[in-house]
Amino acid sequence: MAKYEKLIPRFLEYVTTETRSDENATTSPSTQTQVVFLHKLMDDLKEIGLSDVKYNESNGYVTALLPSNIDKKVPTMGFLSHVDTADFNAKGVNPQIVENYDGESIIKLDDAGKFVLDPKEFPNMKNYKGQTLITTDGSTLLGSDDKSGVAEIMTAMDFLVQHPEIKHGDIKIGFGPDEEIGTGADHFDAKDFATDFAYTMDGGPIGQLEYETFNAAAMKVDIQGKNVHPSEAKDIMINALQVAVDFQNALPSDEVPEKTDGRQGFYHLLSLEGTVDEAHMAYIIRDFERDGLEERKVFAAKVADQMNAKYGEGRVVATIKDQYYNMAEVLKDHMDVVDLAKDAMEAVDIKPLIEPVRGGTDGSKISFMGIPTPNIFAGAENMHGRYEFVSIETMEKAVDTMLKMNDLNVERN
């Protein structure tokens, strides 16, 4: 029998609901499927007995309160997860359950065996010997990022409601949209959420505890070419696609995601589309140091200037916009919040894996709004694609960790 009876049924129900976000949308949430799912979560929160359940029309967040059941005042703690899934097929998610995985065998995702989880390619699979895994069928992502977090938070709150003998202060819950496209937390209402600190349940493997993220910027490069007949092109044609290639080649070739790790930053070309007449490129720029991000932005702008000097002013327009900053700038002054999670993990026999996030979380923005918000593991592995999987045992340990964090919050205050 499962440790938490409703955890996996909830998760399986949640992942089969399509909630992919859309970076080209102008609404928040960016897709109606997220709105429908968020309202479904409202029903679930009410069903387990939480109070003040509401949907914020201005930012797409569902929030709720588990009221304190003790006389003394303890800091209000929050838990947050996002409901959207990444830019990969998310329709018709068909979860597969692999029991007692031996840590070695290849797992065929589809019947034909075109897509497989091979420990030689994904050595992280060896960490799950003897555990029960939930995978995709090879045609979609799974959505464990971050519906694992949603199911875990829901289960932890349900457990506390069902066990009133467990003492707790006020605990706030938030489920939000559009994390995957980097806009979900832009309009988060920190004043309304009103917690002393919070945690995003949005990390990967067991023990992951993150309080340092990239500094991030997005860059769009628009190139106007000059198209004439190829027979008359000499010294007249400006091929926008070739200019785009030249722009990319002018950036440091080793400073890309596939050639960096640890604390190294990068330029990442996300898309290139166009014709001889015009082309459009989208990048993300990342660095752990704020000064490093600024240096990268300046370098990219200089490349655009060099192209304009060569081809004519205004041919290349680089528009750069900051997205979020390293939350360590805030959390360095609130390490007690990090220590609470660390100590809770150790108390439930988890070795904390404290490392910088080579990415960002909603907590990156929320921390700068006045609520220190580290990130905790939720279990997803191989996120954002058909090879995504999650361990049931890891999800259970995430619930254990939240419950122990509550215990320590009460004991220490």
C-alpha positions, 0 to 999 in steps of 0.5 A: 500500500502506498505511503500516501494513498492519494498521492499517485492517483492525484499525480496521474490525474493531473499529468493527463490534463494538458496545460502547456503554456504559450510564449506567444500569448498575450494573456495571463495565464497564457493558455485556457487549459491552465485556467481550467486546470487551476479551477479544478485545483480550487475544487481539490483544495476546498475538498481537502478542507483548506480555507480562503481558496481563491483564483486571482484574475489578475495573475492566474494564481490559485491560493489557499490557507491551512489555518493554524491550529496552535495558540502561539504565533509561528512564522507563516510558511508557503509552498508553491508549484507551477501548473504549466508544462514545457514546450513539448507535446503534452496532449494525450499523456499516457503514463507508464508504471515500471515497478521494482526497476533493476537499475540496469535494464533498458525501458522501452517507452513505446511498443516499437522501442524507438524511444528508450530509457537507457542507463548508458545514455541516462546514468541517473537511472541507476539511482532508482534501483528497486523503485517504482518509476512513472515514465511517458509512452514516448510520444509526450512529456510526462509533466512531472515538472511540475505536477509532481510538486502540485500533487505533493503539496496537495497531499501534504496539506491533505495529510495535515488536515486529516491529522489535526494532532500535528501542530502547525502554524498558518500555511499558504499554498500557491499554484501558478501559471506560465513558469516555463515561459518565464512570466508566471511570477511577474505579477505574483501578489506577494502582499496578498500571499503574506508569508514570512518565507516560502518554497517552490516544490519544483526541483529535480532528484531527491535531496535537491535544495537550491537557493542560487539561480542564474541571472537571466536575460532574453534577446531577440535579434531582428534582421532586415535583409535586401533581396534581389535576383541572385543573378544581379546580387553581387554587392547588392544583396544582403541575405538576412539568413547569412547575417543571422549565421554571422551573428551567431558565429560572432558569439563565443562558440564554447559559451553554449549550454552543451559545452558548459556546466557548473557555474559557467554561463552561456548564450543559447540560440532558441530559434532562427527563422526567416528568408533572404529578406528578413530573419528573426532569432531568439536567445536566452543569456545566462550568468550566475554573476550580475556583472557577468550577465551585464558583460554578456549583454554588452558583448551581444549588443556590440556584435549587433553594432558590428553587423550594422557597421558592415551592412548599414545602420538598422539592419540588425536590431538586438532587443535585450530584456532582463528576466530574473536575477540570482535569488542568492542575492536575497537568500544570503540574508535568510539562510535560516530558511534554507537551513530549515529545509536542509535540516528537515531533509536530514531528519527524514534520511535524505542527503541534501544536494545543495547546488546552484540552479542552471536555470531559474524558478518562480522563487527567483522573482518572488524572493526579490518581492520580499518572500525568501523562496528557495527551491526543493526537489519534487522528483522530475528527471529528464524534464521537458521531453519524452524521456521524463520520468519520476520515482514514486518513492522520491515523491513520497519523500518530498511529502515527508520533507514538507511535513518535517519542515512544518514540525521544525518550524513549530518547534523552533518558534 
